[in-house]
């Protein structure tokens, strides 16, 4: 199936939702919820067998992740053989009466002891050397167990963007008209929170210069980004408790002060920009060129953005209705989604660039991490201006600055991708030169 990666991605989303539910539930029952500013305690319902429920949620999420991301074995195929004499009843389509061995040609999973190796290609004259003679050409001896690397199978970024816009229109109609249309809203909701992140993964992957990266490894980076929302939310909650943050203010129902500003513009950027690039550790061996660093970094960031978009948009549609959901989904889709790509893309680029140019990694990775924190902090700080300042002018100013931030993020991703491709081309040319030199040396002998 051409777009099978889509189904795997939604499986990963489901798995990480289970992990987040289990982790959050366990955390809240251990430390308790934060009390509201007016002194009213937030209480949680009594749930029987809570420990078992948490264990089931976490285990189910982990097993689904492993099942989707596991490394599949190389497909080795054999044909069964037997030494039964040739009979016309068995091989009616064979004209050669001298044939004494029956060899059914069909794919199957036979062991090496019960069958001969089966090559999935036409059995023409002199194509395969079944007797194992040394005179067979080298090209007729494919490696046992070798298989073609599967590329990431995602729709084109333009098609994903069109689907995202259609989901907003469908969601608005479904929530506005109600009736039977309401059953279409879950589809619109799923597309609206997930497609913006997939747009960037598809776009950058389609710019491959040297050779496409394996689908499984890109999905591993994406899955880590999804999972990282769990430790990020827990650490942000710890920061909120230490700063004595008013939860009502974060929900838009209270006065937004210094503790709340410190949480969203300092604590959250530091925590999130640290956790998202950790997914690069799982694909460190693949970071051979800066382009690959950008690709895997963006995948980590987009995994985080997908889950965060889902949580924010779910909150908005429950508390504020269809109009607010449509605006929020659009703004997050074209704005904060790309913001989450900036930090991990910069870190991935720094790691791969340091490896390729043999430069100290700590210096460049540290600068990239700080850059991600600054961009994230500025974005969150600007977004909170309407809550901090009174008057419509500040609201319009915040909107204008957010547009500027979106443009800066887009320019940064475009430039870093351009530089990454340039260095990838350098490696490709160097590899061609080394291959030509080796071939000339061998010919000389």
C-alpha positions in Angstrom: 0.0 0.0 0.0 1.4 3.4 -1.0 0.5 5.3 2.1 0.9 2.6 4.7 3.0 4.9 6.9 -0.1 6.8 7.7 -1.7 3.8 9.4 1.5 3.1 11.4 1.6 6.7 12.5 -1.9 6.7 13.8 -1.0 3.4 15.6 1.9 5.2 17.2 -0.4 8.1 18.2 -2.8 5.6 19.9 0.1 3.9 21.7 1.5 7.1 23.0 -1.9 8.4 24.1 -2.2 5.2 26.2 1.3 5.9 27.7 0.4 9.5 28.4 -2.9 8.6 30.1 -1.2 6.0 32.3 1.7 8.2 33.2 -0.4 11.2 33.9 -2.9 9.2 36.0 -0.1 7.7 38.0 1.6 11.0 38.6 -1.6 12.8 39.7 -2.5 10.1 42.1 1.0 10.1 43.6 1.5 13.9 44.0 -2.1 15.0 43.8 -3.6 17.8 41.6 -2.7 21.5 42.1 -5.3 23.4 44.1 -7.1 26.3 42.4 -6.1 29.9 43.3 -9.4 30.5 45.2 -8.6 27.6 47.6 -10.9 25.1 46.1 -9.1 21.7 45.9 -9.1 19.8 42.7 -10.3 16.3 43.4 -10.0 13.1 41.4 -12.6 10.4 41.3 -12.0 7.1 43.2 -11.0 4.5 40.7 -10.9 0.8 41.8 -7.8 -1.2 40.9 -6.0 2.0 40.0 -2.6 0.4 39.9 -3.8 -2.3 37.6 -5.4 0.2 35.3 -2.1 2.3 35.1 -0.2 -0.9 34.4 -2.5 -2.0 31.6 -2.4 1.5 30.0 1.4 1.7 30.1 1.9 -1.9 29.0 -0.5 -1.6 26.1 1.1 1.6 24.9 4.6 0.1 25.1 3.6 -3.1 23.3 1.9 -1.3 20.4 5.0 0.9 20.0 7.3 -2.1 19.9 5.0 -4.0 17.6 5.0 -1.1 15.1 8.6 -0.1 15.3 10.3 -3.5 15.6 12.9 -4.5 13.1 11.4 -6.9 10.6 13.6 -9.9 9.6 14.9 -10.1 6.0 12.4 -12.1 3.9 14.2 -15.3 2.9 12.0 -17.5 0.6 12.5 -21.2 -0.4 10.8 -23.7 -2.6 10.1 -27.3 -1.5 11.9 -30.0 -3.4 11.5 -33.7 -3.7 13.1 -36.5 -5.7 9.9 -38.0 -6.9 10.1 -39.3 -10.5 8.6 -37.1 -13.1 5.0 -38.0 -14.0 2.7 -36.4 -16.6 0.0 -36.0 -14.0 2.2 -33.9 -11.8 3.8 -31.7 -14.5 1.3 -31.6 -17.3 2.8 -28.3 -18.5 6.4 -29.6 -18.8 7.3 -31.0 -22.2 10.7 -32.3 -21.3 10.1 -36.0 -20.6 13.6 -36.4 -19.3 12.9 -34.4 -16.2 13.4 -36.7 -13.2 12.9 -34.2 -10.3 9.7 -32.4 -9.4 10.4 -28.8 -8.4 7.3 -26.7 -7.6 8.0 -23.0 -8.0 6.0 -21.0 -5.5 6.8 -18.7 -2.5 6.7 -20.0 1.0 8.5 -20.0 4.3 10.5 -23.3 4.2 13.6 -23.9 6.3 17.0 -24.3 4.6 17.0 -28.0 5.4 13.7 -28.8 3.6 14.1 -26.7 0.5 16.3 -24.9 -1.9 16.7 -21.1 -2.1 14.0 -19.4 -4.1 14.8 -16.3 -6.1 11.8 -14.2 -6.9 12.5 -13.7 -10.6 11.7 -15.3 -14.0 13.2 -18.8 -14.4 14.7 -18.4 -17.9 17.5 -20.3 -19.5 20.8 -19.9 -17.6 19.2 -17.5 -15.2 19.8 -19.5 -12.1 22.5 -22.0 -11.4 20.5 -24.5 -9.4 23.4 -27.0 -9.3 25.7 -24.5 -7.7 28.3 -24.6 -10.5 31.2 -22.1 -10.2 30.7 -21.1 -13.8 27.5 -19.2 -13.0 27.7 -15.4 -13.5 28.1 -13.4 -10.3 25.0 -11.4 -11.0 22.8 -14.5 -10.8 23.8 -15.1 -7.2 21.8 -12.6 -5.1 22.6 -12.4 -1.4 20.4 -14.6 0.7 18.1 -12.5 2.9 18.9 -9.2 1.2 15.9 -6.9 0.6 15.3 -3.5 -0.7 15.1 -0.7 1.9 11.6 0.6 2.4 11.2 4.3 2.0 8.8 6.5 4.0 5.4 6.0 2.4 3.6 9.3 3.1 1.4 11.4 0.8 3.0 14.5 -0.7 3.1 17.6 1.5 0.7 19.5 -0.9 -1.9 16.8 -0.6 -1.6 16.7 3.2 -2.0 20.5 3.4 -5.1 20.4 1.2 -6.5 17.7 3.5 -5.7 19.9 6.5 -7.7 22.8 5.1 -10.6 20.6 4.2 -10.6 19.2 7.7 -11.1 22.7 9.2 -14.0 23.3 6.8 -15.6 19.9 7.6 -15.1 20.4 11.3 -16.7 23.8 11.3 -19.7 22.6 9.3 -20.1 19.5 11.5 -20.0 21.5 14.8 -22.2 24.2 13.4 -25.0 22.1 11.7 -24.9 19.4 14.4 -27.4 16.6 13.6 -26.0 13.7 11.7 -23.0 15.9 10.6 -21.6 15.7 14.1 -20.4 12.2 13.3 -18.0 13.6 10.8 -16.2 15.8 13.4 -13.9 13.0 14.8 -12.5 12.5 11.3 -11.9 16.3 10.9 -10.4 16.5 14.3 -7.9 13.7 13.7 -6.8 15.2 10.4 -6.6 18.7 11.8 -4.2 17.9 14.7 -2.0 15.3 12.8 -1.6 16.5 9.2 0.3 19.7 10.0 3.2 17.7 11.5 3.1 15.1 8.7 3.3 17.9 6.2 6.8 18.9 7.4 8.0 15.3 7.6 6.8 14.6 4.1 8.2 17.8 2.7 11.7 17.4 4.1 11.9 13.7 3.3 11.0 14.4 -0.3 14.1 16.6 -0.5 16.4 13.6 -0.1 19.7 14.1 -1.9 21.8 11.0 -1.4 19.5 8.0 -0.5 16.2 7.9 1.2 16.3 7.1 4.9 14.5 4.0 6.1 10.8 4.4 7.0 11.3 2.6 10.4 13.9 5.0 11.6 11.9 8.1 10.7 9.0 6.6 12.6 11.2 5.9 15.6 12.1 9.6 15.8 8.5 10.6 15.3 7.4 8.2 18.0 9.9 9.6 20.5 8.6 13.1 19.9 5.1 11.8 20.7 6.2 10.1 23.9 8.3 13.0 25.0 5.1 15.0 25.7 4.7 12.8 28.8 7.9 13.7 30.7 7.6 17.3 29.4 4.1 17.7 30.9 5.2 16.1 34.2 8.3 18.4 34.4 6.3 21.4 33.5 3.8 20.5 36.3 6.7 20.3 38.7 7.8 23.8 37.6 4.3 25.1 38.0 4.2 23.8 41.6 7.6 25.3 42.4 6.5 28.7 41.0 3.1 28.6 42.6 1.3 29.1 39.3 -2.4 29.9 39.1 -4.0 27.2 37.0 -7.0 29.4 36.4 -4.7 31.9 34.6 -3.3 29.2 32.4 -6.9 28.3 31.4 -7.7 31.9 30.6 -9.9 32.6 33.6 -7.5 34.4 35.9 -4.9 37.1 36.1 -1.7 36.2 34.2 1.3 37.2 36.4 5.0 36.7 36.6 4.9 33.1 37.8 2.8 32.1 34.8 5.0 34.1 32.4 8.1 32.4 33.8 6.5 29.0 33.4 5.5 29.4 29.7 8.4 31.4 28.5 11.3 29.9 30.4 10.5 26.6 32.1 8.5 25.0 29.2 11.1 26.0 26.5 14.0 24.6 28.5 12.2 21.3 29.3 10.7 20.7 25.8 13.7 21.7 23.8 15.8 19.4 25.9 13.5 16.4 25.6 12.6 16.5 21.9 16.2 16.0 20.5 16.8 13.0 22.8 15.1 11.0 20.0 18.2 11.6 17.9 20.1 9.2 20.1 18.1 6.3 18.6 19.3 7.2 15.1 22.7 8.6 15.9 24.4 6.2 13.4 22.3 7.7 10.6 23.4 11.3 11.2 26.1 11.2 8.6 25.2 14.5 6.9 23.5 17.7 8.1 20.5 17.0 5.9 19.8 13.7 7.8 20.2 15.6 11.1 17.5 18.1 9.9 15.2 15.2 8.8 15.4 13.3 12.0 15.3 16.4 14.2 12.1 17.6 12.4 10.6 14.1 12.9 11.2 14.4 16.7 9.7 17.9 16.8 6.7 16.9 14.7 5.9 13.9 16.9 5.7 16.3 19.9 3.6 18.8 17.9 1.1 16.2 16.9 0.3 15.2 20.5 0.4 18.8 21.8 -2.0 19.9 19.0 -4.4 17.1 19.9 -4.5 18.0 23.6 -4.9 21.8 23.0 -7.5 21.4 20.3 -9.5 18.9 22.4 -9.5 21.4 25.3 -10.6 24.3 23.0 -13.4 22.4 21.4 -14.8 21.3 24.7 -14.7 24.7 26.4 -15.0 27.2 23.7 -16.9 25.6 20.7 -16.5 25.3 17.0 -15.4 28.8 16.0 -12.6 28.9 18.6 -11.6 25.3 17.6 -11.3 26.3 13.9 -9.2 29.3 14.6 -7.0 27.5 17.1 -6.4 24.5 14.8 -5.5 26.8 11.9 -3.1 28.9 13.9 -1.4 25.9 15.5 -1.3 24.1 12.2 0.6 26.8 10.4 2.3 28.4 13.4 3.3 26.5 16.5 3.8 23.3 14.6 6.7 24.6 12.7 8.1 26.2 15.9 8.5 22.7 17.3 10.6 21.7 14.3 13.2 24.5 14.9 14.9 23.4 18.0 15.4 19.7 17.3 16.3 20.4 13.6 19.0 22.8 14.8 20.4 20.1 17.2 20.3 17.4 14.6 22.1 19.7 12.1 24.7 20.5 14.7 25.3 16.8 15.6 25.6 15.7 12.0 27.7 18.8 11.0 30.1 18.1 13.8 30.5 14.5 12.8 31.0 15.3 9.1 33.4 18.2 9.6 35.1 16.6 12.6 34.5 19.6 14.9 33.7 19.6 18.6 30.1 18.5 19.1 29.5 20.0 22.5 30.0 23.6 21.2 27.6 23.4 18.2 25.0 21.3 20.0 25.0 23.7 22.9 24.5 26.7 20.6 21.7 24.9 18.8 19.9 24.0 22.1 20.1 27.6 23.3 18.8 28.8 19.9 15.8 26.5 20.2 15.1 27.8 23.8 15.3 31.4 22.7 12.9 30.9 19.7 10.5 28.9 21.8 10.6 31.4 24.7 10.0 34.4 22.4 7.0 32.6 20.8 5.4 31.8 24.2 6.1 35.2 25.6 4.6 37.0 22.6 1.5 34.7 22.7 0.9 35.7 26.4 1.0 39.5 25.7 -2.8 39.8 25.5 -3.1 38.3 28.9 -0.3 40.5 30.4 -1.3 43.8 28.8 -4.7 45.5 28.7 -6.2 46.9 25.5 -6.8 45.7 22.0 -3.6 47.2 20.7 -1.5 44.6 22.5 -3.6 41.8 21.1 -3.0 43.1 17.5 0.6 43.6 18.3 0.9 40.0 19.5 -0.7 38.7 16.3 1.7 40.7 14.2 4.7 39.5 16.1 3.5 35.9 15.9 3.3 36.3 12.1 6.9 37.5 12.2 7.9 34.5 14.3 6.3 32.1 11.8 8.2 33.7 8.9 11.4 33.5 10.9 10.8 29.8 11.6 10.0 29.1 8.0 13.1 30.9 6.8 15.2 29.0 9.3 13.9 25.6 8.3 14.4 26.4 4.6 17.9 27.7 5.1 19.1 24.9 7.3 17.6 22.4 4.9 19.5 24.1 2.0 22.8 24.0 3.9 22.1 20.4 4.9 21.6 19.4 1.2 24.8 21.2 0.2 26.9 19.3 2.7 25.1 16.1 1.6 26.1 16.8 -2.0 29.7 17.3 -0.8 29.7 13.9 0.8 28.2 12.3 -2.3 30.8 13.8 -4.6 33.6 12.7 -2.2 32.2 9.2 -2.2 32.1 9.1 -6.0 35.7 10.3 -6.1 36.8 7.6 -3.7 34.9 4.9 -5.7 36.5 6.1 -8.9 40.0 6.1 -7.3 39.5 2.6 -5.9 38.3 1.4 -9.3 41.3 2.9 -11.0 43.7 1.4 -8.5 42.1 -2.0 -9.0 42.4 -1.7 -12.7 46.0 -0.8 -12.4 46.7 -4.1 -10.7 
